[in-house]
Amino acid sequence: MNYEVRDCIDAGTEYCPCHLAESGECILCSQLREKKFCDCINWKGVCIYQEFVWNGKKAKEGRKEIECILLKKEFIYNELALFTISVPHKLAKELTSPGSFVFLRHPDSQHFFATPISIMEVDVEENRIVLALEIKGIKTKNLNLINEGDKILVKGPFWNGIFGLKNIYKSKDASSIVVARGIGQAPIVPVIKKLYGNGNKIYIILDKSPYENTFIKKIIDSCNCELITTSVINDKGEIPAEFKNILLSIIKNKNVNLVHSSAADIINYNVLNLIGESIDFSCCNNAKMCCGEGVCGSCSVKNKYFNIERSCKLQIDPRNILEGRKLL
């Protein structure tokens, strides 16, 4: 049966209904998908259709770019920098959950230079966010032109940087495994903190490549995580035997409630196949974000039922996304 549990990350927020409602493509509301009956997939305590009508049958005002200050730019490696940015208190509070990200842009650049970056840390008291940037492409090189004390444009909050968020939130008082590779260390920080706050013992299997060291070591230590470093993928795109043995050994000997993978989709897919259906799974959302509002289509992916999904807004079981994607 072609059925999947779907949710919209923006449903019930100040950004709902969005432009998808205007075009008859709302993720949750049947009447805003050109149906003639009310059949909400996930009730959020707010009628999306009613909100749409009350708003003059128009989308709510979307997220705006905010002029902020780059407080600190610290290079850990030649191409890896940590940006510490001063933001409004409201935005800082809205970026504390796992999967949060923002779009960054140089004030002198065009709008198409806006770059989606995952939130690594948030200081709500000091109203600061910390993000890790790999300075590689045109957009990140443009951001690297911003110096400490200069203005930087921040657009947010966005929250759909992780698939399977509900699995993270419900994982409590057991053992959790977090797999990460390279820059994937940055977005696991909020995940680690959430799992630790839920009383879990966290095992982190980390592939440091292409970096020499673990740049989130302080956070790992503060959450009493057990860190295991190994390669998680070989030259053929396959799981090495050592990584496989480590992962399965933890699952066999510990009461594991969740496996979270923060790496390329080929790795996420291999991990998913390895653990099977018996353990909850979550992973990073590796879609190519451009607008973050479900309009441009750059984040569209095909699920295992061959439906086109807008992954900037859709919350879904990662299995339904990864099993339908072309990973190589």
N, C-alpha and C positions, 0 to 999 in steps of 0.2 A: 504494500500500500504506500503510495506516495504522500507520506505525511511527515512533517517536520515541525518541531517546536520552535516558533519564531518569536522574536521580540525586537523592538526598536529602541535603541539606546537613548533617543531623544523623547520618547513618548512620556507625556505627563510633565514635561519640563517647560520652561518659558519659551523654548524654541519649537514647540509643537502646537498646531500643525505647521508643517514645513511646505516647501515647494512641491513635494511629491503629492500632497493632498490636492493642490491646484490642478495637477495633471492627471488625477485619477489613479495614482500609483502608490497610495499610502501603504505602508508595510503592514499595519495592523487593522485599520478601519475598513470593513467590507463596503460600506456606503461610499467611501472615498476611493474605492477600487472599482467604481462603476457597477456595483451590485445594488439590488433593490431591497435588501434586507439588512438587519443589524446582526452581525456575527463577529464580535470583537475576538481576536485571537488571544490577546493578553490584556485583561482589564487593569488599568493603572489608576482607577479611581476618578478618572476624568474622561468625559466623552469627547473624543477627538472631533467627531462630526459637529457636535454642538459648539465647540470652541471655534471651529472653522466658520460656521454660520454667524456666530456672534462677532467674528472678526471681519465681517463683510465678505465672506467667502474668499478670503485671501490668506496667504501664509503669514505667520507671525514674523516679526522683525528678527532677522538672523543675527549671528555673532558679528561683532565689529572688531576691527583692528584697533588696538590701544597703543599709544605711544609710551614706551617704557624705557628704562635705562639699563644698559649692560654694565653691571657692577664689576664683574671679574671675568677674565678670559684666561684660563689656565691650560697650557698644553701639557698633556701627560706623555704623549708620543708625538712624532712629527706630524701625523695626520689626525690626531685625536685631541679634541679640546673640550673642556668643560666650561659652559657659559652659565654664569650666575646672573639672573635678571631680576630687577625690582619690579613687582607687579602690584596692581590694586589688591586690597585685602579680599574682596569678593572673589576675584579670579583665583587667588591662591587657595582659598577654601574649596573652590570647585575643582581643583586639580589634584586632590589628595588621593583619589581612588585609583586602583590598578587599571591600566589601559588608557590613562589620560594622556593627551598630547595637545600641542598647539602648532599653529603655523607661524613661522618667523620670516621677517622680511626686512631688508635694508631700506631705510626711509627714502633713499634716492633711486631705488629700482622700481621696475614695473610690477604690476600685481602678479604676473605669471612667475615671478621669482619667489613667491611665498613657498616656504619649505616646511613640511610636517616633521616635527621632532617629538619623540616620546619624552614624557616627564620622568626624570630620574629621582629627584628629591624635591620636597616642598617644605619651606619654613613658614608656617602660618603666622607665627608671632612677628617675624621680621619681614613678612610679605616678600619672600624670595623664592624663585624656582631655579633648579639646577638641571641642565640638559647636557647630554654628551653628543658632540657632533663629529662625524668623520668628514674631514675637509678633503673631498674628492672631486665632486662634480661642480657644474657651473653654479648651482644654487648655493651650495655650502661655501664655495670659494668667495661668492659675493657676500655672504654673511661674515666671512672671516675678515672682510675689509672694515668691519665695525670695531672700534677700539673701546677700551674700558672708559666709561663715563659718557659714551656716545648714546644717542637714541636708537632704539630698535623697535620695530613694529611687531606686536604680538596679537594673534587672533585666536580666540578660544572662549570657553573650554570645549574640547572634543574628548570623547570618552571611549571610542570603539577601537582602541589599539590592541585589544585582546578578544579572541573568541572563547566562549565558555566561561564568562565571568561568574555566572551563578555557581559553577563548580568550585571556584576559588572561595567564594563567600560561605558556602555551606561546609567546607572542609574544616573540621574542628577536632581538637584533642586526639590526634593520631600522628601519623608520619606522612610527610609530603615530599615529593621529589621534584626538584627544579633543574631542568637541563638548559644550558645556555652556551652560546658560542660567540666569540668576538664582541662586536658592539651590542649583541643581544644581552650583555650584562646590564646595560643601563635600564631598560624597561622592567627587569625582574626585581628591582629594588622595592617598588610599591607592593609587588606580589609577595616578596619575602616578608615585608613588614605586616601585611594583612594576615598571612598564614601564621606568623609568629604571634601576633595578637590574638589569634584564634586558638592558641595553645598547642600548636603543632611542632613536632620535631622535624626540622627541615634538612634534607640531604641535597646538596647542590653538586651536580655533575657538570663540570665546566671545561670547555675547550677554549683556552686563552687565545688561540690563533685568530688573527695574525699578531697579537700583542705578546710582549714578553711576560707581563705580570697580570694579576687580577686587580683591576682598578676600582673594584667595589669591596675590597677586602675588609675595610673598616665596618661597613654595613653588615657583611657576612658574620664577622666576629661579634658585633653587638646583638645580633639575633640568635647567637649560639648555634649557628648552622654547622653541619659537618661538610667540609669542602673536599671534593674529590676531583682532581684534574686529570683529564685524559682526552684523547682525540675522539670526536663523535662522528666523524665522517672520513672516508678515505678517498683516494683519487678517482675511484669508480662510482662515487656517490652512494656508497654502501656503509652500513654500520660496522665498525671494527669489532672483532670478537671481544676485546677487552671491555669496551663500553657496554656491549650487550650483556656480558657476564656481571658487570657492576650493577647495572640497572635491574636485572632479573634477580640478583642476589638480595638486593634491598627489598624488592617486592615480596620475595619468598620469606624473608626473615623478619620483616616489620609489618605493622598494620598500616599499609599505605592507603590513603584516601584520595590522593590526587597526584597526577603527573602533569607538570607544566613544562612546555618546551618553548624556548625563546631563541629561535635560529631560523635559517632558511627553510622554506616549505618542504624541500626534499628531506631535511632532517626531521622536521615535525611529522611528516608523513611516515617516515621509517620508525620513529618512536611510537607513533600511534599503532602501527601494525604490530609492533613488538609487544605492546602491553595488552592488546586485545580489547574486548568489550567490558571486562569486569571492573575496570578502574576508571574513575572520572578523569577527564583530560581537558586541558586548556592549552592555548598556544597564542603566540603573537600573531597579529593581523598584518600580513606582509603585502597587502594590496597597495597599488600605486595611487596614493592620495593626491588629489589636485584641488578640489573645492571643499571637500569634507561635508557637503550638504546634499549629496545624492543626485546632483544635477549633471555634472560633466560626464559621468560614466567611466572615468579612468579607473575607478576602484571596482568595476563590475567583474564578477567572477561567476563561473558556471558551477552549480552544485551537482551532486550525484544524480539528481532527478532531471538534469539538463535545463534547469531554470536559471535565468540570469539574475544574480543578486547584487545589490549595492552594499558592498561590505563596509562602507564608511558609517552606516547606520544600523545594519542588520546584526542582531545578536542571535547566534545559532550554534548548535553543536558543531564543534570543529570537524567531526567526522563527516558531516554532510557537505562541508566545503572542500576539505583536503582530498576526499575520495573522488571528486569530480574535476579536479584541476589538472592541467598539464604542467608538471613540475620541472621538466627539463626541456 
